[in-house]
């Protein structure tokens, strides 16, 4: 028992040395380029960035509402109309002849050419424009933070996929070493059969064990092809480039991690989203105020080929009037206008209420998410501590299994144990080693999940890469 405790303490010391050797960089240097490549090529990250660019354009459009709006107008038209004015009947003083006894009938026609410039600028709109700009600025920040969150997820996916490949490399080594040992035993059994010291049954059992190793190798190769295909999709790097990336699986060292999720990109996105809702609410409240604007118009109008004909005018008969041109050049107007929507069926009140509800929803989401992330960080820290301890335990299991394998090999060679026990020790050695590397993968995954929870993953990955 004392020897076991001493071995455990030695394991802790060795694992600490591994951690220290890993302290200069969170992830292996060879992983940093493919991580950056995957982030650059990721469609979701690109979409988030484009949405942020779209919001920027929307913000610029809203800013333009504070600038003068200038319009050019022009047109040509033809007008024809019939007029039938009725006047009270009057009588001439001497003859007593009635005039305007019947309605006058007239025809009017003209052609009009018009052009002009109109300018309008908002002076006051209840702060709606400025609040709208602020809301869009916060929305753009939220979209940028979501893009950052997407980058961290991509980084996590790349690291864990490469880790799976490195695990398969370790599996290949284990299978190769086991196959070498079993082939040696197989050759010994064949000689023993020739000398009458062994039976064919032992030979067949060894052959079966070797075939089982081959089955595992085929399975590993299939998994490797799938992982390379996934990495090719993620990074857009060729398979030959990816095959050149090799590293030894080691536990991650996480020190001085944050205690809260305040750096988490998703949380920052929600905070910016809440601010955007606050500005949107204030913007809608500006609907209660009038809109004051300055305006100016400069118009040119030319009515040409105009004619007016009154038929059957008393005493005068048909009366015709004609004008070659009737011009307004120019007609200018400047001033200040006001528009105040006093009642629109309660539309303004409903918009304000809706904005208030959306703000309350945003505040609730932010508070709930913060509490969940704090709980998640606590869980991730416990998971990482557990994973660290499991790596130590698995390392001790490997040492014990190796000793057992060496002992079983010697005992089988001496005839103390049979082939079944010898093969059992070989299988146990493989399983224990595979478990050890799986525990390292679990520890690396737990470390990544912790840094994802605190929002520090990309900072940890690139903190030494940029220096």
Residue pairs with C-beta under 8 A, 6 or more apart in sequence:
4 396
7 396
7 399
8 392
8 396
11 392
11 395
11 396
11 399
12 392
14 395
15 251
15 388
15 391
15 392
15 395
18 250
18 251
19 251
19 253
20 253
21 250
22 250
22 251
22 252
22 253
23 253
23 255
24 464
25 464
25 465
26 252
26 253
26 254
26 451
26 460
26 461
26 463
27 35
27 159
27 252
27 460
27 461
28 247
29 465
30 245
30 246
30 247
31 158
31 159
31 162
31 245
31 247
32 461
32 462
32 465
34 158
34 162
34 231
34 234
34 235
34 237
34 242
34 245
35 154
35 155
35 158
35 159
35 461
37 235
37 236
37 237
38 154
38 155
38 157
38 158
38 234
38 235
39 45
39 151
39 154
39 155
41 234
41 235
41 236
42 150
42 151
42 154
42 234
44 150
45 147
45 150
45 151
45 154
48 143
48 144
48 146
48 147
48 150
49 144
49 147
51 143
52 140
52 143
52 144
52 147
55 136
55 139
55 140
55 143
56 140
58 136
59 133
59 136
59 137
59 140
62 129
62 132
62 133
62 136
63 129
63 133
65 122
65 129
66 122
66 129
67 121
68 119
68 120
68 121
69 119
69 120
69 121
70 117
70 118
70 119
71 117
71 118
71 119
71 120
72 115
72 116
72 117
72 118
73 114
73 115
73 116
73 117
73 118
73 299
74 114
74 115
74 116
75 112
75 113
75 114
75 115
76 111
76 112
76 113
76 114
77 111
77 112
77 114
78 109
78 110
78 111
78 112
79 108
79 109
79 110
79 111
79 112
80 107
80 108
80 109
81 107
81 108
81 109
82 105
82 106
82 107
82 108
83 104
83 105
83 106
83 107
83 108
84 103
84 104
84 105
84 106
85 103
85 104
85 106
86 100
86 103
86 104
87 100
87 104
88 100
89 98
89 99
89 100
89 101
90 98
90 99
90 100
91 97
91 98
91 99
92 99
97 314
97 315
98 314
99 314
99 315
100 314
101 314
102 312
104 310
104 311
104 312
104 313
105 310
105 311
105 312
106 308
106 309
106 310
106 311
107 307
107 308
107 309
107 311
108 306
108 307
108 308
108 309
109 305
109 306
109 307
110 303
110 304
110 305
110 306
110 307
110 326
111 303
111 304
111 305
111 306
112 301
112 302
112 303
112 304
113 301
113 302
113 303
113 304
114 299
114 300
114 301
114 302
115 299
115 300
116 297
116 298
116 299
116 300
116 330
116 331
117 297
117 298
118 295
118 296
118 297
118 298
119 295
119 296
119 297
120 293
120 294
120 295
120 296
121 293
121 294
121 295
122 129
122 291
122 292
122 293
123 292
123 293
123 294
123 336
124 289
124 290
124 291
124 292
125 286
125 289
125 291
125 292
126 285
126 286
126 287
126 288
126 289
126 290
126 291
127 282
127 283
127 286
127 289
128 283
128 286
128 287
131 279
131 280
131 282
131 283
131 286
132 279
132 280
132 283
134 275
134 279
135 276
135 277
135 279
135 280
135 283
136 276
137 276
138 272
138 273
138 275
138 276
138 279
139 272
139 273
139 276
141 268
141 269
141 272
142 268
142 269
142 270
142 272
142 273
142 276
143 269
145 265
145 266
145 268
145 269
145 272
146 265
146 266
146 269
148 265
148 458
149 264
149 265
149 266
149 269
151 458
152 265
152 452
152 455
152 457
152 458
153 452
154 234
155 457
155 458
155 461
156 448
156 452
156 457
157 234
158 231
158 234
158 235
159 444
159 448
160 441
160 444
160 445
160 448
161 227
161 230
161 231
161 234
162 231
162 245
162 247
163 249
163 441
163 444
163 445
164 223
164 227
164 441
165 224
165 227
165 228
165 231
166 246
166 247
166 248
166 249
167 249
167 437
167 438
167 441
168 220
168 223
168 224
168 227
169 246
170 249
170 433
170 434
170 437
171 216
171 220
171 434
171 437
172 217
172 220
174 430
174 433
174 434
175 213
175 216
175 217
175 220
175 430
178 213
178 426
178 429
178 430
179 210
179 213
181 409
181 426
182 206
182 209
182 210
182 213
182 426
183 210
185 206
185 412
185 419
185 422
186 203
186 206
186 207
186 210
188 413
189 198
189 202
189 203
189 206
189 419
190 203
192 198
192 202
193 199
193 200
193 202
193 203
202 419
205 419
205 420
205 423
206 419
206 423
209 423
209 426
228 239
228 242
228 243
231 237
231 242
232 238
232 239
232 242
235 242
249 437
249 440
249 441
249 444
250 440
251 388
251 391
251 440
251 443
251 444
251 447
252 443
252 444
252 447
252 448
253 447
254 384
254 447
254 450
254 451
254 460
257 381
257 450
257 451
257 454
257 456
258 377
258 454
258 455
258 456
259 377
260 374
260 377
260 454
261 267
261 370
261 373
261 374
261 376
261 377
261 453
261 454
261 455
262 455
263 454
263 455
263 456
264 373
264 453
264 454
264 455
265 455
266 369
266 373
267 366
267 369
267 370
267 373
267 455
268 455
270 362
270 365
270 366
270 369
271 366
273 362
273 366
274 359
274 362
274 363
274 366
277 355
277 358
277 359
277 362
278 359
280 355
280 358
280 359
281 352
281 355
281 356
281 358
281 359
283 355
284 348
284 351
284 352
284 354
284 355
285 352
287 341
287 348
287 351
287 352
288 348
289 340
290 338
290 339
290 340
291 338
291 339
291 340
292 336
292 337
292 338
293 336
293 337
293 338
293 339
294 334
294 335
294 336
294 337
295 333
295 334
295 335
295 336
295 337
296 332
296 333
296 334
296 335
297 331
297 332
297 333
297 334
298 330
298 331
298 332
299 328
299 330
299 331
299 332
300 328
300 329
300 330
300 331
301 327
301 328
301 329
301 331
302 325
302 326
302 327
302 328
302 329
303 323
303 325
303 326
303 327
304 324
304 325
304 326
305 324
306 322
306 323
306 326
307 320
307 321
307 322
307 323
308 320
308 321
308 322
309 318
309 319
309 320
309 321
310 318
310 319
310 320
311 318
312 318
313 319
341 348
373 453
376 453
377 450
377 453
377 454
380 446
380 449
380 450
380 453
381 450
383 446
383 449
383 450
384 443
384 446
384 447
384 449
384 450
386 446
387 439
387 442
387 443
387 445
387 446
387 447
388 443
390 439
390 442
390 443
391 436
391 439
391 440
391 443
393 439
394 432
394 435
394 436
394 439
395 436
397 432
397 435
397 436
398 432
398 433
398 436
400 432
401 425
401 428
401 429
401 432
401 433
402 429
404 425
404 428
404 429
405 425
405 426
405 428
405 429
407 425
408 417
408 421
408 422
408 424
408 425
408 426
409 422
409 425
411 417
411 421
411 422
412 418
412 419
412 421
412 422
448 457
451 457
451 460
